[in-house]
Amino acid sequence: ARPYEAYLATGQAAIDAGRTRTLLAKLGLHEAPLDTDLLHAYFDDYRKSGVLPQRTGGDEATLTLDELLSGAWLTHGINGGIEQWATAERKLIGTDDGLLSEIAAARVSDSIGLRRLTIRDRDASDAQRPFSAVLKVKVSDTLLQDLTVEMARVCKPELGRLFGQYRDALGLAQSHERELALYEMDEPRLRHHMPACYGTLRDFDNGRWALLMEHLPEAENKKDRSHLKADDFGMDDILNGLAEIHAVWYRRDTELTDKPWFVDTPAPARMMEMTPLWKELADFSAPLFETWCGPEIRTLQAEIISDLDQWWPRLRELPSTLIHNDFNPRNLILRETNGQQRLCAYDWELATRGIPQHDLAELLCFTWHDEMAEQDLDRLLETYRDALSSAGGIAIDKKAWREGFALALQHLLINRLALYTLMHSFRPLHYLPRVMGNWMRLYSWA
């Protein structure tokens, strides 16, 4: 009853093709890389030959990269438009945690996902044009929601049922449109901390949304970013950049509500209605959480869920803004400009309205380490409060700021961190045990 994508599991890594590769090398045969392009070639041929049935259901069309690049793009500050990229060299960019995108690519089309486009042959007239870019192609929020529900159902049938019931409140609604809208927005303070965007595409007929963005060489060094520490040189630059982003709509976030792509965090009544989902997620994540954090985490998680009616309304009352909502070292870099380090954040699909402490709490969960102490948290919380106060020109109450940080950690535990355990079941997230250990330390102090 499981989809074949369910077998993207640890067992896959145990397959060894060493003997085959040795034989191919002796025969002088080239082994094609096993990527989505090759897999789709296989599956298309299997369907044509009748070995596999034809696709059924769904309204997502198959669209090649060539067809997509020749579509009706809206260009942004790039000479010559998009057509120059039609003949560019294309290289798939792998991600450690893009499981839903990978499944979407397997389900729908090999055009889905991230690719680096490189123009090799250029003449002198092209000197002012970028020669390298990243093409990001996504599917509708509806399809991503369907895949999320299916993934949850594979993990546990009751989880799948609840995911389906509350699919509109899981953060994926309008995700296909939101990132494009943010890159198109004429807001210098936001764009200062995002990759340059060369073009956006909305192909409603074929169910595709795409971005053509600046290529960031620093983003390719995933190992360095995964080892970012909260007390590293450069953390202040990250916090200053994040403060500038948060300051744009801080305490004026109601201006976002009329945006067609805007999706708010659940209102108190809706959050309470979703209690069965939070309990089921807690039950599913508990065995892993207990392995990494000890038996007390199960009790703590249950208490936080049972007290939702007390703390969630308070969180919603605190001053809020547009937050990234996926702010961790996988989605940010520091780039040097005129001798200064500047934050550049990307992957904005999950952006929403929330308290700014949420992004800070997530970042610290990923970057904390054993040698740091409670006074280090005090310093970082004050550093960021001062940075946001300065960037926004608004005084921020210290007590309410600390309270909001603790509430943000509670929200992360019952929602995002518990959701990570579902993906961990298919593809181990090497960072998750460390992140959970950091959450425990931070919460005990907060």
Disulfide bonds with the S-S distance in Angstrom:
none
